[in-house]
Amino acid sequence: MILPIGPIHPGLKEPLRLKLKTQGEKVLDAEIDYGYVHRGIEKIMEGKPWQKCIYLAERVCGICSYEHTQTFAETIEKISNIRAPLRAQFLRIITAELDRLQSHYLANSTYFKAMEHETMFMYMLSQREYAMDAIELLTGNRVNMGWNVVGGVRMDAKEVHLNQILEKLKEIEKNHDRYVGMFENGPLVGLRSKKVGRMTKEEALKGRAVGPIGRASGLKHDLRESHHTYKDNLEFKPVWRKEGDNFARTMNRFNEIPQIIDLIRQAIDNIPKGPIRVDGKIGSGYGEWRNEAPRGEVLYMIETNENLIKSISIRTPSIMNIDSCAKYMLKDVATVSDAVATYATSDPCIACAERVAILDVDKGQSTRKFI
Amino acid sequence: MFKSLKDIVRKSSIHVCIVNCGGCNGCDVELVALYSPRYDIEQYGIYIHNNPREADVILVTGAVTEQWVDKIKRIYIKAPEPKIVLCVGNCPISGDVFNQEGGTVHAPVSDFIPVAAEVSGCPPRPSEILNAVLTIVPNAIASRGREKK
C-alpha cells in the first residue's frame, strides 16, 4: 500500500510529501515530493547588488539563516580579495556557533516530538531559548539577524554582552548532562531509537550525507576543520559515531553541544581588539565557498560583475540528507510511526532544499549556469 | 443562554492548524518556540496540531507558492465552521522579498481565502504572535460562530 504523509502533518514542521510503500506496518520503500516551498530565490538575485542579495540569502532558510549570510559574504570576499578583520571573524564564529547550538536543540526537539516524548521535547525547547537569548543579545534579533556584510560584521559587541553570553552558556550547561543522560540511559527511548533507521558508512557515502547525519554514520567530515578562522585560532575535534541509527544521530547532535560551548568560550576568551569592518572594492569574477552549516556543507557559487550578482547557485546540506533518508534510512523501518521519527532525525529543512534547474540534455542547455 | 454557553466553550478551547505555504521557515520556528515552557501557549487553552479537519484557527505563514495556489483553498474548506485565518509574518501579507521579478509566489494570501487578522514582522517575535492570537482569536471565533447561526 502507498501511504502518503504530508504536506500538512503533525510530525512535519514544513510542507513535504512523503510516499511510503508499506506492507502492513513495515516500510518497504520511500519517495519524496518536493516543490511546496520553491520561491525562486536564485532567479530574483540575478542582476541585483549584493546588499539586496545578502538580505535574500538570509531568507533561504529560517533555522540556519546565519550561515547563509556568512557564506555569501565570504564568497564575495574571496572574489574581491578582501579578508575580514580578525575581530569580525571571531564575532562571526560566535554567532555561527550560537546558531548551531539552537539548531541542534531544535532538531532534537523535533525528533522527540515525532516519537511522542513530550517531556524531552519541552526540555529541549526550554534549553534552546537560552541560545536564542544569547543570539538576540549579540545581534539584536532572534531569527533573521542581518549581521554579516561583505568585509566584516555590522555591529561591534560590547564586553558586557560577551559576558552575558557566557552566563547564558552556563545556564545551558547546568541541565544539559541530565537531559543527555535521560535520553542515553532511558530504556524505552532506547527501544524506540536504537537500530531504527540504520544507514551504514557506504550508504552515507553513496547518498552524500553530510553534517551530523553523515558523522553519525562514520563519515569524519567537518568543514570547520578547513575554515581559516577555526584552523588558525581555535582548537576542536569533530564528533562522530559509528552506529548510524536514530540514536546515533541524536546523540551526535547532543555530543556536539559541549564542543560548541567550548568553541564559543575559546572565541570569547581570545577575541582581539580592532576594527570590525574593512572597506574594499567588490571585484568581478567567479568564486565559490563552503561552510559547515548546522546541517552540513553549504556551498555558494557566485559570479559577480563588480557590485552586481551575475549568476548564483546555492547548494544546501538538506537536499543530500533528505535524499539519503528516503533512499537508505527509511528502508526496512518496522513501523510507520518509526518512519516519521526517522524522517525527523535526518533534520530536514525543506526551505533550504527547494531549488530548480531545468536541463535539456539533447541541446546541452540549462536554466542555471552552475550545477 | 445556549449561545453564550457556546461562546464560552469556543473561547476557552482553540485548536490551531499551522499551514506553511512557502516561506523561509523562520515564522514556523517562532511558532514552534510558542510550545516552549517560556511562552507555553497551551496554558491559554490553545492546542497546536496540524490537522485542518478539527481546526478553529488556521495560522498561515509563507508567501503562496505555485503548489499552494489550489491547496490553500482546499485546506480552508476542510476546516469546520466557525473558523478564522490568521496570517503570521510579512510573507502572507505582501510576499515580502520573494514578491518581485523572478519570484514564483502568488501573495497575498487574502486573494485566496478570507483573512481575519495579520501579524507583521520578519519573523514576528513569539510574544507578538501570542499577543495577537490571544487578543483576536477568542472573540473572533465567538462572533463568527454567532453570525453563522
Interface residues (C-beta under 8 A of the other chain):
Chain A: P7 I8 H9 P10 L12 K13 E14 P15 G35 Y36 V37 H38 R39 G40 I41 K43 I44 M45 E46 Y55 L56 R59 V60 C61 G62 I63 S65 L106 S109 T110 F121 M122 L125 S126 R128 E129 M132 R142 V143 N144 C349 I350 A351
Chain B: C17 I18 V19 N20 C21 G22 G23 C24 N25 G26 C27 D28 V29 E30 V32 A33 Y35 S36 P37 R38 H49 N50 N51 P52 G62 A63 T65 E66 Q67 W68 K71 I75 D96 V97 F98 Q100 E101 G102 G103 T104 V105 C122 P123 R125
